[in-house]
Amino acid sequence: MQRGPRTIGEIAMSVITISRGSFSGGKTLAECLAAKLGYRCIDRDVIVERAAASGVSQEELRDALEKPPGFLERFGHKRYKYLVLVQAALADEVRTGRVIYHGLAGHLLLGGGRHILRVRIIAPMGYRVRMVCESLHYSEKQAVAYIENMDDQRRRWTSWLYGVDWGDPSLYDVVLNLEHMTIDTACHIVSAAAQRRCFEFTPQCQRALEDLALASKVRASLAIAPPTEGLELEVTAADGVVAIRGKLAIPEQLGDVEQIAKAVPGVTALNLDQLAPPVQV
């Protein structure tokens, strides 16, 4: 017989991501869940601050997370670098579980898996307009324009980077509509879901997050090191063994990649077989 929800003391150390439009109640829901479950609650600003510790601009990092394709194209290779740094910061922040992240594309940056409870919260336009007017002191017309602009930017951002529709319900495990429920009710539903065995934080789930954190850290190290900062590489990890794929600009970068990756704590072995040499002309 399948067991029902567990008590708070038995809750698995899952990771909850909350996707939401501007002023849709995502922050309030995250704070309610953190208090109910005893999880840490982090937002985009925490991740940006950690990522900026590598010596990049917090303002540009935020732009890389929010601005639409036309704007990001002006960043060129910087866009790749900034997203790599943000993913590394987020993966490291959540790798031990018991955390709620409310911010753009957390469910995409962290990938899938039973240890990630992917929540989307939506709210009627009237609710959102009222929140914007109260928080930013906008007129109703200004609030509507602000919300529509922010939603459009997020939709275009996720479509351009990940090829998915930000609002597609299949990207989430739970979709909640605040039209006929309160934040407290939404909080109860998500906390109950987090306690189900289908989202149990097993040792395998722990390893998956540790692998993601290590791979992201290696990728970030390569993105900021002068000898390799111009490369755009794919990195995966499995129990300390790191595989790196991509194209080199010059032959000498093979040694640079090896040296930089090996210096990252936790790397026990490297697989560089899929690093392509530069094209000879």
Backbone as CSV, one residue per row, in Angstrom:
resi,resn,N_x,N_y,N_z,CA_x,CA_y,CA_z,C_x,C_y,C_z
1,MET,0.849,-1.199,0.000,0.000,0.000,0.000,0.879,1.242,0.000
2,GLN,0.532,2.217,-0.864,1.317,3.442,-0.922,1.078,4.284,0.313
3,ARG,2.149,4.754,0.857,2.067,5.546,2.077,1.642,6.967,1.753
4,GLY,0.901,7.594,2.616,0.446,8.962,2.407,1.503,9.976,2.769
5,PRO,1.114,11.226,2.886,2.055,12.279,3.223,2.732,12.010,4.558
6,ARG,4.002,12.380,4.650,4.759,12.178,5.879,4.649,13.392,6.786
7,THR,5.078,13.222,8.012,5.097,14.342,8.930,6.244,15.268,8.569
8,ILE,6.237,16.474,9.147,7.287,17.443,8.846,8.663,16.872,9.152
9,GLY,8.781,16.101,10.201,10.076,15.543,10.563,10.575,14.499,9.577
10,GLU,9.657,13.954,8.764,10.043,12.930,7.795,10.217,13.475,6.380
11,ILE,10.022,14.781,6.197,10.034,15.348,4.851,11.383,15.138,4.173
12,ALA,11.355,14.655,2.942,12.585,14.487,2.175,13.177,15.855,1.854
13,MET,14.503,15.867,1.676,15.183,17.144,1.450,15.111,17.552,-0.021
14,SER,13.919,17.759,-0.501,13.733,18.088,-1.902,14.078,19.546,-2.188
15,VAL,14.099,19.864,-3.481,14.296,21.234,-3.943,13.003,21.662,-4.635
16,ILE,12.491,22.826,-4.273,11.273,23.351,-4.881,11.622,24.590,-5.687
17,THR,11.236,24.598,-6.952,11.408,25.806,-7.766,10.033,26.396,-8.044
18,ILE,9.933,27.696,-7.961,8.664,28.380,-8.203,8.842,29.340,-9.367
19,SER,8.084,29.097,-10.417,8.080,29.973,-11.583,6.821,30.819,-11.523
20,ARG,6.975,32.096,-11.836,5.807,32.984,-11.744,6.038,34.215,-12.594
21,GLY,4.950,34.856,-12.966,5.050,36.153,-13.600,5.255,37.209,-12.532
22,SER,5.614,38.401,-12.953,5.824,39.484,-12.000,4.566,39.731,-11.173
23,PHE,4.744,39.811,-9.859,3.657,40.138,-8.929,2.508,39.125,-9.023
24,SER,2.878,37.849,-9.144,1.861,36.786,-9.161,1.782,36.026,-7.847
25,GLY,2.536,36.455,-6.840,2.477,35.805,-5.539,3.560,34.771,-5.303
26,GLY,4.533,34.661,-6.199,5.574,33.650,-6.062,6.439,33.826,-4.826
27,LYS,6.831,35.052,-4.546,7.667,35.314,-3.375,6.912,34.989,-2.090
28,THR,5.665,35.410,-2.016,4.858,35.149,-0.819,4.663,33.653,-0.608
29,LEU,4.427,32.921,-1.706,4.278,31.466,-1.611,5.580,30.826,-1.132
30,ALA,6.709,31.263,-1.672,8.002,30.703,-1.281,8.259,30.917,0.208
31,GLU,7.959,32.107,0.698,8.175,32.405,2.116,7.246,31.585,3.005
32,CYS,6.012,31.378,2.562,5.063,30.554,3.312,5.563,29.112,3.380
33,LEU,6.040,28.582,2.265,6.546,27.212,2.227,7.788,27.052,3.091
34,ALA,8.671,28.049,3.051,9.894,27.983,3.850,9.558,27.892,5.337
35,ALA,8.570,28.682,5.761,8.174,28.655,7.167,7.500,27.331,7.531
36,LYS,6.712,26.792,6.623,5.960,25.566,6.902,6.851,24.326,6.895
37,LEU,7.806,24.281,5.963,8.633,23.091,5.780,9.988,23.171,6.465
38,GLY,10.387,24.360,6.873,11.711,24.522,7.455,12.813,24.533,6.407
39,TYR,12.461,24.899,5.178,13.430,24.990,4.083,14.038,26.397,4.036
40,ARG,15.187,26.489,3.395,15.742,27.809,3.083,14.994,28.375,1.879
41,CYS,14.914,29.689,1.818,14.228,30.360,0.717,15.221,31.310,0.047
42,ILE,15.472,31.118,-1.235,16.410,31.984,-1.942,15.763,32.514,-3.213
43,ASP,16.243,33.666,-3.647,15.689,34.271,-4.852,16.805,34.608,-5.831
44,ARG,16.432,35.223,-6.919,17.397,35.559,-7.962,18.517,36.434,-7.445
45,ASP,18.206,37.379,-6.549,19.223,38.305,-6.069,20.335,37.579,-5.315
46,VAL,19.976,36.544,-4.553,20.990,35.756,-3.838,21.922,35.082,-4.834
47,ILE,21.342,34.514,-5.893,22.136,33.806,-6.892,23.011,34.782,-7.669
48,VAL,22.458,35.921,-8.033,23.238,36.924,-8.767,24.415,37.409,-7.927
49,GLU,24.183,37.624,-6.640,25.263,38.078,-5.765,26.381,37.036,-5.687
50,ARG,26.016,35.765,-5.587,27.024,34.708,-5.547,27.774,34.622,-6.866
51,ALA,27.042,34.687,-7.976,27.680,34.588,-9.290,28.612,35.769,-9.542
52,ALA,28.233,36.942,-9.045,29.039,38.145,-9.259,30.343,38.120,-8.478
53,ALA,30.452,37.199,-7.514,31.697,37.079,-6.754,32.866,36.705,-7.660
54,SER,32.570,36.231,-8.875,33.614,35.886,-9.837,34.209,37.123,-10.492
55,GLY,33.654,38.302,-10.147,34.215,39.538,-10.669,33.455,40.141,-11.831
56,VAL,32.184,39.754,-12.002,31.373,40.323,-13.075,30.320,41.258,-12.480
57,SER,29.680,42.015,-13.352,28.709,43.015,-12.928,27.381,42.377,-12.537
58,GLN,26.872,42.720,-11.346,25.563,42.216,-10.942,24.472,42.721,-11.888
59,GLU,24.599,43.959,-12.337,23.591,44.518,-13.238,23.532,43.747,-14.554
60,GLU,24.701,43.413,-15.101,24.720,42.668,-16.353,24.230,41.229,-16.148
61,LEU,24.520,40.655,-15.001,24.004,39.323,-14.696,22.479,39.331,-14.662
62,ARG,21.907,40.336,-14.043,20.441,40.434,-13.995,19.876,40.598,-15.402
63,ASP,20.547,41.405,-16.211,20.088,41.583,-17.590,20.128,40.266,-18.353
64,ALA,21.182,39.471,-18.117,21.303,38.186,-18.794,20.187,37.238,-18.394
65,LEU,19.627,37.417,-17.184,18.542,36.575,-16.703,17.167,37.069,-17.131
66,GLU,17.071,38.323,-17.557,15.752,38.901,-17.777,15.510,39.438,-19.174
67,LYS,16.534,39.998,-19.799,16.303,40.717,-21.036,15.997,39.780,-22.199
68,PRO,15.223,40.271,-23.170,14.840,39.449,-24.319,15.987,39.280,-25.307
69,PRO,15.819,38.391,-26.302,16.895,38.063,-27.233,17.555,39.262,-27.904
70,GLY,16.773,40.233,-28.380,17.368,41.377,-29.061,18.400,42.083,-28.215
71,PHE,18.143,42.177,-26.918,19.084,42.816,-26.003,20.274,41.903,-25.733
72,LEU,19.997,40.618,-25.494,21.068,39.686,-25.136,22.060,39.471,-26.265
73,GLU,21.602,39.592,-27.510,22.513,39.387,-28.632,23.655,40.392,-28.608
74,ARG,23.426,41.543,-27.986,24.490,42.537,-27.883,25.570,42.109,-26.895
75,PHE,25.241,41.174,-26.028,26.234,40.664,-25.088,27.217,39.712,-25.763
76,GLY,26.778,39.080,-26.869,27.636,38.112,-27.527,28.002,36.971,-26.596
77,HIS,29.298,36.680,-26.511,29.771,35.558,-25.694,29.515,35.795,-24.208
78,LYS,29.383,37.051,-23.782,29.140,37.335,-22.363,27.863,36.655,-21.878
79,ARG,26.872,36.568,-22.750,25.609,35.936,-22.347,25.863,34.505,-21.882
80,TYR,26.638,33.772,-22.664,26.988,32.401,-22.279,27.695,32.394,-20.930
81,LYS,28.680,33.259,-20.789,29.464,33.310,-19.552,28.581,33.607,-18.349
82,TYR,27.681,34.569,-18.484,26.839,34.949,-17.357,25.881,33.836,-16.972
83,LEU,25.288,33.176,-17.957,24.358,32.094,-17.655,25.082,30.914,-17.009
84,VAL,26.304,30.650,-17.438,27.109,29.595,-16.823,27.367,29.911,-15.358
85,LEU,27.713,31.162,-15.067,27.984,31.566,-13.685,26.728,31.481,-12.825
86,VAL,25.600,31.873,-13.378,24.342,31.812,-12.634,23.962,30.359,-12.349
87,GLN,24.085,29.493,-13.352,23.760,28.078,-13.138,24.664,27.457,-12.079
88,ALA,25.958,27.794,-12.125,26.896,27.240,-11.144,26.540,27.697,-9.735
89,ALA,26.190,28.978,-9.603,25.827,29.500,-8.283,24.556,28.843,-7.766
90,LEU,23.561,28.677,-8.641,22.297,28.065,-8.227,22.479,26.588,-7.881
91,ALA,23.198,25.855,-8.720,23.403,24.430,-8.473,24.137,24.194,-7.162
92,ASP,25.120,25.029,-6.868,25.865,24.875,-5.620,24.999,25.242,-4.418
93,GLU,24.133,26.217,-4.592,23.282,26.685,-3.499,22.244,25.646,-3.103
94,VAL,21.764,24.843,-4.053,20.657,23.921,-3.770,21.105,22.465,-3.639
95,ARG,22.393,22.181,-3.776,22.836,20.792,-3.914,22.544,19.922,-2.694
96,THR,22.347,20.511,-1.530,22.054,19.701,-0.340,20.557,19.599,-0.052
97,GLY,19.723,20.195,-0.913,18.280,20.089,-0.736,17.739,21.028,0.324
98,ARG,16.482,20.793,0.670,15.757,21.624,1.645,15.839,23.106,1.290
99,VAL,15.506,23.420,0.062,15.595,24.808,-0.381,14.480,25.094,-1.380
100,ILE,14.016,26.337,-1.351,13.003,26.809,-2.287,13.624,27.955,-3.075
101,TYR,13.600,27.833,-4.398,14.123,28.908,-5.250,12.974,29.510,-6.029
102,HIS,12.759,30.809,-5.855,11.750,31.500,-6.649,12.468,32.530,-7.514
103,GLY,12.523,32.224,-8.789,13.221,33.081,-9.735,13.064,32.509,-11.126
104,LEU,13.433,33.289,-12.100,13.236,32.903,-13.494,14.037,31.661,-13.863
105,ALA,13.347,30.672,-14.449,13.961,29.499,-15.082,14.734,28.596,-14.128
106,GLY,14.414,28.608,-12.844,15.102,27.710,-11.927,14.924,26.262,-12.332
107,HIS,13.714,25.895,-12.774,13.440,24.518,-13.174,14.200,24.131,-14.434
108,LEU,14.546,25.109,-15.270,15.309,24.832,-16.482,16.805,24.787,-16.193
109,LEU,17.283,25.690,-15.349,18.700,25.724,-15.002,19.124,24.472,-14.241
110,LEU,18.206,23.895,-13.462,18.533,22.729,-12.645,18.189,21.410,-13.324
111,GLY,17.530,21.461,-14.467,17.167,20.227,-15.141,16.016,19.532,-14.429
112,GLY,15.742,18.307,-14.829,14.625,17.562,-14.245,15.078,16.632,-13.140
113,GLY,14.193,15.727,-12.780,14.500,14.756,-11.736,13.469,14.806,-10.639
114,ARG,13.292,13.686,-9.957,12.259,13.593,-8.921,12.579,14.453,-7.712
115,HIS,13.832,14.894,-7.584,14.222,15.722,-6.448,13.864,17.184,-6.660
116,ILE,13.414,17.544,-7.861,13.014,18.925,-8.149,11.495,18.971,-8.278
117,LEU,10.844,19.646,-7.355,9.404,19.859,-7.439,9.188,21.193,-8.144
118,ARG,8.735,21.134,-9.381,8.617,22.314,-10.235,7.204,22.888,-10.135
119,VAL,7.111,24.059,-9.556,5.816,24.693,-9.311,5.679,25.939,-10.181
120,ARG,4.509,26.116,-10.749,4.199,27.378,-11.437,2.960,27.965,-10.781
121,ILE,3.023,29.253,-10.509,1.880,29.937,-9.915,1.438,31.052,-10.851
122,ILE,0.140,31.116,-11.091,-0.416,32.165,-11.942,-1.500,32.884,-11.160
123,ALA,-1.773,34.108,-11.579,-2.771,34.923,-10.875,-3.517,35.773,-11.890
124,PRO,-4.769,36.110,-11.604,-5.540,36.961,-12.510,-4.871,38.317,-12.687
125,MET,-5.077,38.923,-13.828,-4.469,40.220,-14.098,-4.870,41.252,-13.052
126,GLY,-6.123,41.215,-12.575,-6.555,42.185,-11.567,-5.729,42.095,-10.296
127,TYR,-5.429,40.873,-9.870,-4.597,40.651,-8.678,-3.213,41.238,-8.898
128,ARG,-2.634,40.953,-10.053,-1.278,41.401,-10.336,-1.206,42.925,-10.469
129,VAL,-2.202,43.492,-11.120,-2.238,44.949,-11.269,-2.318,45.617,-9.904
130,ARG,-3.141,45.082,-9.030,-3.270,45.647,-7.683,-1.940,45.581,-6.934
131,MET,-1.216,44.461,-7.077,0.080,44.321,-6.412,1.107,45.321,-6.949
132,VAL,1.110,45.514,-8.275,2.041,46.464,-8.884,1.717,47.885,-8.431
133,CYS,0.458,48.226,-8.429,0.053,49.580,-8.013,0.450,49.850,-6.568
134,GLU,0.271,48.864,-5.696,0.609,49.046,-4.288,2.118,49.091,-4.060
135,SER,2.863,48.283,-4.814,4.306,48.181,-4.586,5.101,49.269,-5.305
136,LEU,4.709,49.573,-6.539,5.482,50.516,-7.358,4.798,51.865,-7.518
137,HIS,3.587,51.979,-6.989,2.825,53.233,-7.070,2.555,53.640,-8.517
138,TYR,2.267,52.635,-9.364,1.916,52.894,-10.752,0.419,53.125,-10.864
139,SER,0.024,53.770,-11.952,-1.389,53.829,-12.283,-1.808,52.463,-12.818
140,GLU,-3.103,52.238,-12.903,-3.572,50.936,-13.405,-3.070,50.697,-14.824
141,LYS,-3.094,51.720,-15.664,-2.634,51.586,-17.042,-1.140,51.260,-17.089
142,GLN,-0.367,51.939,-16.261,1.071,51.674,-16.204,1.346,50.254,-15.705
143,ALA,0.565,49.814,-14.743,0.756,48.471,-14.178,0.495,47.393,-15.226
144,VAL,-0.569,47.547,-16.002,-0.881,46.573,-17.051,0.250,46.515,-18.074
145,ALA,0.733,47.698,-18.486,1.816,47.747,-19.469,3.083,47.103,-18.912
146,TYR,3.361,47.336,-17.636,4.545,46.767,-16.993,4.460,45.236,-16.972
147,ILE,3.324,44.703,-16.565,3.139,43.253,-16.474,3.238,42.606,-17.853
148,GLU,2.581,43.191,-18.833,2.613,42.624,-20.181,4.028,42.626,-20.749
149,ASN,4.777,43.678,-20.489,6.150,43.770,-20.982,7.041,42.716,-20.319
150,MET,6.921,42.573,-18.983,7.737,41.598,-18.265,7.407,40.166,-18.698
151,ASP,6.120,39.873,-18.868,5.718,38.538,-19.304,6.259,38.234,-20.700
152,ASP,6.215,39.230,-21.581,6.707,39.033,-22.938,8.209,38.778,-22.936
153,GLN,8.948,39.523,-22.127,10.389,39.319,-22.050,10.716,37.915,-21.556
154,ARG,10.042,37.445,-20.534,10.320,36.119,-19.984,9.954,35.021,-20.975
155,ARG,8.866,35.211,-21.683,8.449,34.224,-22.679,9.487,34.126,-23.797
156,ARG,9.950,35.277,-24.275,10.942,35.287,-25.353,12.287,34.761,-24.860
157,TRP,12.653,35.055,-23.623,13.932,34.606,-23.052,13.987,33.080,-23.007
158,THR,12.951,32.459,-22.451,12.972,31.000,-22.321,12.841,30.319,-23.680
159,SER,12.111,30.924,-24.601,11.982,30.354,-25.939,13.311,30.398,-26.672
160,TRP,14.017,31.495,-26.550,15.285,31.666,-27.252,16.377,30.763,-26.687
161,LEU,16.470,30.698,-25.358,17.548,29.937,-24.735,17.277,28.441,-24.655
162,TYR,16.015,28.065,-24.411,15.705,26.662,-24.166,14.747,26.046,-25.180
163,GLY,14.196,26.873,-26.061,13.286,26.345,-27.066,11.975,25.846,-26.492
164,VAL,11.545,26.409,-25.378,10.290,25.986,-24.751,9.406,27.197,-24.482
165,ASP,8.126,26.933,-24.320,7.159,27.966,-23.966,7.111,28.074,-22.449
166,TRP,7.472,29.221,-21.930,7.528,29.474,-20.484,6.247,29.048,-19.789
167,GLY,5.099,29.203,-20.449,3.823,28.886,-19.813,3.334,27.471,-20.040
168,ASP,4.104,26.655,-20.731,3.692,25.277,-21.021,3.543,24.492,-19.715
169,PRO,2.336,24.023,-19.386,2.136,23.327,-18.104,2.918,22.019,-17.991
170,SER,3.332,21.429,-19.119,4.070,20.170,-19.061,5.476,20.353,-18.489
171,LEU,5.931,21.601,-18.349,7.239,21.872,-17.767,7.202,21.843,-16.241
172,TYR,6.008,21.700,-15.663,5.849,21.809,-14.216,5.145,20.581,-13.647
173,ASP,5.375,20.343,-12.375,4.698,19.260,-11.672,3.381,19.723,-11.069
174,VAL,3.339,20.993,-10.663,2.141,21.568,-10.039,1.928,22.962,-10.623
175,VAL,0.725,23.231,-11.107,0.357,24.572,-11.579,-0.804,25.055,-10.730
176,LEU,-0.639,26.203,-10.100,-1.649,26.741,-9.192,-2.162,28.078,-9.704
177,ASN,-3.471,28.254,-9.638,-4.106,29.492,-10.076,-4.725,30.178,-8.859
178,LEU,-4.292,31.395,-8.588,-4.764,32.113,-7.402,-6.133,32.769,-7.593
179,GLU,-6.764,32.496,-8.736,-8.063,33.131,-8.967,-9.081,32.743,-7.904
180,HIS,-9.056,31.462,-7.480,-10.052,31.009,-6.510,-9.401,30.345,-5.296
181,MET,-8.151,30.633,-5.016,-7.505,30.095,-3.816,-6.574,31.137,-3.229
182,THR,-6.326,31.006,-1.950,-5.430,31.931,-1.259,-3.999,31.393,-1.313
183,ILE,-3.062,32.232,-0.939,-1.672,31.796,-0.848,-1.537,30.677,0.175
184,ASP,-2.283,30.766,1.281,-2.225,29.716,2.306,-2.672,28.367,1.737
185,THR,-3.716,28.381,0.927,-4.181,27.142,0.307,-3.129,26.608,-0.664
186,ALA,-2.563,27.497,-1.466,-1.505,27.096,-2.399,-0.319,26.512,-1.642
187,CYS,0.019,27.124,-0.522,1.128,26.659,0.306,0.851,25.249,0.823
188,HIS,-0.361,25.012,1.247,-0.736,23.687,1.752,-0.624,22.634,0.649
189,ILE,-1.060,22.967,-0.551,-1.018,22.018,-1.670,0.426,21.664,-2.023
190,VAL,1.300,22.669,-2.120,2.694,22.411,-2.506,3.430,21.653,-1.408
191,SER,3.191,22.021,-0.154,3.875,21.324,0.944,3.441,19.866,1.010
192,ALA,2.170,19.603,0.724,1.695,18.222,0.696,2.351,17.451,-0.446
193,ALA,2.504,18.092,-1.597,3.158,17.445,-2.737,4.616,17.135,-2.422
194,ALA,5.285,18.055,-1.746,6.703,17.875,-1.421,6.928,16.678,-0.506
195,GLN,5.894,16.296,0.230,6.028,15.189,1.175,5.663,13.832,0.572
196,ARG,5.262,13.819,-0.690,4.932,12.558,-1.337,6.208,11.818,-1.736
197,ARG,6.136,10.525,-1.771,7.303,9.704,-2.085,7.816,9.936,-3.509
198,CYS,6.967,10.398,-4.403,7.417,10.633,-5.776,8.455,11.749,-5.852
199,PHE,8.564,12.565,-4.801,9.572,13.616,-4.767,10.601,13.376,-3.665
200,GLU,10.749,12.119,-3.278,11.690,11.791,-2.222,13.120,12.083,-2.651
201,PHE,13.889,12.636,-1.743,15.280,13.010,-2.013,16.173,11.821,-1.663
202,THR,16.273,10.887,-2.588,17.038,9.663,-2.377,18.537,9.925,-2.510
203,PRO,19.375,8.962,-2.110,20.816,9.117,-2.337,21.151,9.337,-3.813
204,GLN,20.378,8.722,-4.723,20.594,8.927,-6.148,20.301,10.377,-6.543
205,CYS,19.254,10.934,-5.939,18.927,12.334,-6.205,20.030,13.256,-5.686
206,GLN,20.543,12.936,-4.510,21.639,13.714,-3.949,22.848,13.699,-4.880
207,ARG,23.161,12.523,-5.422,24.300,12.413,-6.344,24.058,13.208,-7.620
208,ALA,22.818,13.193,-8.101,22.500,13.938,-9.319,22.746,15.429,-9.131
209,LEU,22.345,15.951,-7.967,22.584,17.371,-7.702,24.059,17.659,-7.488
210,GLU,24.757,16.760,-6.825,26.198,16.941,-6.626,26.918,16.931,-7.974
211,ASP,26.489,16.031,-8.868,27.096,15.969,-10.205,26.836,17.254,-10.977
212,LEU,25.610,17.755,-10.898,25.274,19.002,-11.585,26.093,20.160,-11.031
213,ALA,26.222,20.218,-9.706,26.992,21.297,-9.086,28.450,21.239,-9.512
214,LEU,29.035,20.033,-9.560,30.434,19.907,-9.960,30.621,20.277,-11.429
215,ALA,29.755,19.774,-12.295,29.858,20.093,-13.716,29.716,21.589,-13.955
216,SER,28.778,22.210,-13.246,28.564,23.650,-13.398,29.763,24.445,-12.901
217,LYS,30.384,23.948,-11.837,31.556,24.640,-11.288,32.735,24.566,-12.257
218,VAL,32.924,23.401,-12.872,33.994,23.253,-13.860,33.734,24.162,-15.061
219,ARG,32.500,24.162,-15.523,32.134,25.005,-16.671,32.343,26.480,-16.359
220,ALA,31.993,26.895,-15.143,32.191,28.285,-14.750,33.671,28.622,-14.656
221,SER,34.470,27.711,-14.128,35.910,27.948,-14.032,36.525,28.132,-15.408
222,LEU,36.085,27.346,-16.367,36.582,27.472,-17.736,36.103,28.767,-18.389
223,ALA,34.908,29.215,-17.987,34.341,30.422,-18.600,35.018,31.701,-18.121
224,ILE,35.648,31.671,-16.944,36.263,32.896,-16.415,37.785,32.877,-16.483
225,ALA,38.379,31.716,-16.748,39.841,31.649,-16.834,40.303,32.250,-18.168
226,PRO,41.246,33.187,-18.165,41.673,33.853,-19.409,42.016,32.906,-20.562
227,PRO,42.709,31.776,-20.339,43.068,30.929,-21.493,41.881,30.270,-22.177
228,THR,40.759,30.125,-21.465,39.620,29.386,-22.021,38.318,30.185,-22.018
229,GLU,38.360,31.444,-21.640,37.110,32.196,-21.453,36.349,32.418,-22.755
230,GLY,36.980,32.253,-23.896,36.274,32.435,-25.152,35.571,31.197,-25.666
231,LEU,35.725,30.083,-24.963,35.122,28.827,-25.400,33.711,28.672,-24.837
232,GLU,32.869,27.954,-25.575,31.538,27.596,-25.092,31.465,26.076,-25.074
233,LEU,31.521,25.514,-23.887,31.691,24.074,-23.722,30.513,23.440,-22.984
234,GLU,30.306,22.158,-23.227,29.340,21.368,-22.475,30.105,20.522,-21.470
235,VAL,29.624,20.480,-20.252,30.316,19.740,-19.193,29.302,18.888,-18.440
236,THR,29.632,17.622,-18.242,28.824,16.735,-17.408,29.739,16.069,-16.391
237,ALA,29.149,15.576,-15.316,29.931,14.913,-14.271,29.166,13.709,-13.746
238,ALA,29.917,12.699,-13.333,29.322,11.506,-12.722,30.306,10.957,-11.708
239,ASP,29.976,11.143,-10.435,30.830,10.645,-9.341,32.279,11.112,-9.478
240,GLY,32.450,12.374,-9.808,33.789,12.957,-9.875,34.458,12.882,-11.225
241,VAL,33.920,12.073,-12.140,34.473,11.970,-13.493,33.785,13.010,-14.377
242,VAL,34.565,13.931,-14.919,34.027,15.058,-15.674,34.318,14.889,-17.158
243,ALA,33.277,15.009,-17.978,33.418,14.940,-19.430,33.170,16.324,-20.017
244,ILE,34.054,16.756,-20.908,33.964,18.085,-21.507,33.879,17.939,-23.023
245,ARG,32.881,18.619,-23.612,32.674,18.563,-25.054,32.679,19.975,-25.628
246,GLY,33.098,20.091,-26.873,33.083,21.389,-27.531,34.258,21.547,-28.477
247,LYS,34.401,22.761,-29.009,35.459,23.044,-29.970,36.509,23.964,-29.353
248,LEU,37.747,23.648,-29.609,38.855,24.498,-29.174,39.139,25.545,-30.241
249,ALA,39.688,26.672,-29.803,40.067,27.724,-30.755,41.485,27.515,-31.266
250,ILE,42.371,27.059,-30.373,43.762,26.768,-30.727,44.167,25.467,-30.039
251,PRO,45.114,24.710,-30.597,45.481,23.414,-30.016,45.944,23.508,-28.566
252,GLU,46.629,24.606,-28.229,47.180,24.740,-26.881,46.105,24.761,-25.797
253,GLN,44.862,25.046,-26.170,43.789,25.121,-25.170,43.448,23.760,-24.578
254,LEU,43.822,22.688,-25.235,43.558,21.360,-24.677,44.240,21.216,-23.324
255,GLY,45.503,21.629,-23.252,46.219,21.581,-21.980,45.638,22.540,-20.967
256,ASP,45.190,23.713,-21.431,44.577,24.694,-20.522,43.296,24.145,-19.918
257,VAL,42.452,23.546,-20.760,41.198,22.972,-20.275,41.478,21.897,-19.230
258,GLU,42.429,21.046,-19.510,42.771,19.965,-18.582,43.263,20.514,-17.250
259,GLN,44.145,21.498,-17.304,44.716,22.055,-16.076,43.657,22.761,-15.235
260,ILE,42.815,23.558,-15.879,41.793,24.325,-15.155,40.745,23.388,-14.555
261,ALA,40.296,22.395,-15.326,39.269,21.475,-14.841,39.782,20.619,-13.696
262,LYS,41.015,20.152,-13.793,41.579,19.311,-12.734,41.735,20.065,-11.413
263,ALA,41.845,21.386,-11.492,42.037,22.183,-10.289,40.750,22.391,-9.498
264,VAL,39.610,22.040,-10.083,38.329,22.216,-9.394,38.161,21.108,-8.351
265,PRO,37.939,21.461,-7.085,37.759,20.437,-6.043,36.617,19.485,-6.382
266,GLY,36.879,18.191,-6.206,35.861,17.179,-6.488,36.083,16.449,-7.788
267,VAL,36.908,17.002,-8.681,37.192,16.340,-9.956,38.228,15.240,-9.719
268,THR,37.860,14.009,-10.038,38.777,12.877,-9.854,39.362,12.378,-11.162
269,ALA,38.669,12.627,-12.270,39.164,12.194,-13.579,38.492,13.035,-14.663
270,LEU,39.169,13.114,-15.827,38.642,13.891,-16.946,38.495,13.024,-18.181
271,ASN,37.443,13.315,-18.949,37.257,12.714,-20.265,37.199,13.860,-21.266
272,LEU,38.267,14.011,-22.056,38.358,15.097,-23.029,38.289,14.576,-24.463
273,ASP,37.806,13.347,-24.630,37.789,12.728,-25.954,36.910,13.488,-26.945
274,GLN,35.908,14.211,-26.439,34.990,14.913,-27.341,35.288,16.404,-27.440
275,LEU,36.501,16.789,-27.074,36.946,18.155,-27.317,37.529,18.218,-28.719
276,ALA,36.872,18.926,-29.608,37.286,18.952,-31.000,38.423,19.936,-31.217
277,PRO,39.444,19.557,-31.985,40.552,20.487,-32.275,40.073,21.599,-33.200
278,PRO,40.801,22.707,-33.249,40.408,23.807,-34.137,40.436,23.388,-35.599
279,VAL,39.560,23.983,-36.394,39.503,23.677,-37.818,40.709,24.286,-38.519
280,GLN,41.411,23.468,-39.314,42.585,23.932,-40.036,42.123,24.605,-41.349
281,VAL,42.687,25.763,-41.630,42.355,26.480,-42.866,43.597,26.656,-43.713
